[in-house]
Amino acid sequence: MSQQDRLFNDVWQQYFPAIARVVQSYEAIPALQEELQQDIAVAVWRSLPRFNHQSSIKTYILSIAHNRSISHVAKHVREGVSTSTDDMAIAGDECPVLDLESARKMSRLTKAMHRLPVVQRQLLGLALEGLSYDEIAEVLGITVNNVGVRLNRAKKALKDAVERS
Amino acid sequence: MSDDFNWDDAVNEWQHHTPDLPALKRTMRWETWRMKLIIVMDFIALLALIPAMAYLFSGEHTTSFKVFFVFLSIWAVIGAYFDLRLRQGLWQQDGSSTRHMLEFALKRANAGVHIARFTVIYIAIFMMALIGWVAYLSVYEMAILSQEERWFALVVSLVVSAGVLVGGILFGRKKKQEAEQLTGMLRQYQES
């Protein structure tokens, strides 16, 4: 196994939950989720040797994942609402006890995100992962002030979308 | 996040959730080399023209055969040159942000539109040359190929060329749609 493969395995294992959440926030169809996950894995594997430590590895990986997801949305010509979310399954949906409420909340949140424009989905996805305004600005290629304004708008849009569902 | 939305609850729910995705397939190396492989194959195809030309000119072939295959070889080199030229600057994007990525994707989509236009003109000229050559054969060099062979060669070449022509038109339309959509998305990242 090459050094690049080892590095990829470590990073993939560590950030898989975050990457999976990105995939789920952009794509609802399981077959296409698999395709998107594969695209992201290839992009991460290819980009890891170029990581220059100017940002955190988490920001770098999330940046790759979001960029691949946006390309995926563009490729499938589905701006805004990418797919029907009515039959979307969230892990834990069928769990009978404590996970049920959590799964229901996640399902509502993800479905609401799918109704938002791509740029808002990206902003919210990054903010929900806990990235700072500086990091979000770096990922999106916009100013920090702009992040603040846009994120407030996006949060309001998400709140409306969740409460309407 | 009961029925009223709360951002902090949402962050908590989000970060503790791991979607169930299928296992990853190992295709990383193949994906990386695919683009380079296409270029290598292009060059191998071009290099294959050299022995083909040598064979044609060493054998007892008619002048029209030689003229057509010289045209074909020059045409293939012109095609490869323009293909590479149209793809210039499309190998690697400048920055790593989403805005950079969208700008790069737009550049690629626009290049796709140009490549499709070029392909349509390129194949149309090739088809005209082919029809002209077969017409010449039919009138002046009837003995070289039987009528069935002439028709077979013409029909097969025209079907393949027409397929590439239609493919070029459809590819161009798809890339144009993609470019329009990317322009719209890019605007979202540029507006304040």
Interface residues (C-beta under 8 A of the other chain):
Chain A: F8 W12 F16 P17 A20 R21 V23 Q24 P30 Q33 E34 Q37 Q38 A41 V42 W45 R46 Y60 S63 H66 N67 I70 S71 A74 K75 V77 E79 I90 A91 G92 S102 K105 M106 R108 L109 P117 V118 V119 Q122 A127 L128 E129 G130 E138 V139 L140 G141 I142 N146 V149 K155 L158 K159 V162 E163
Chain B: M1 D3 D4 F5 W7 D9 A10 V11 E13 W14 Q15 H16 H17 T18 P19 D20 L21 P22 L24 K25 T27 M28 E31 T32 G95 S96 S97 T98 R99 H100 M101 L102 A105 Q177 E178 Q181 L182 G184 M185 Q188 Y189 S192
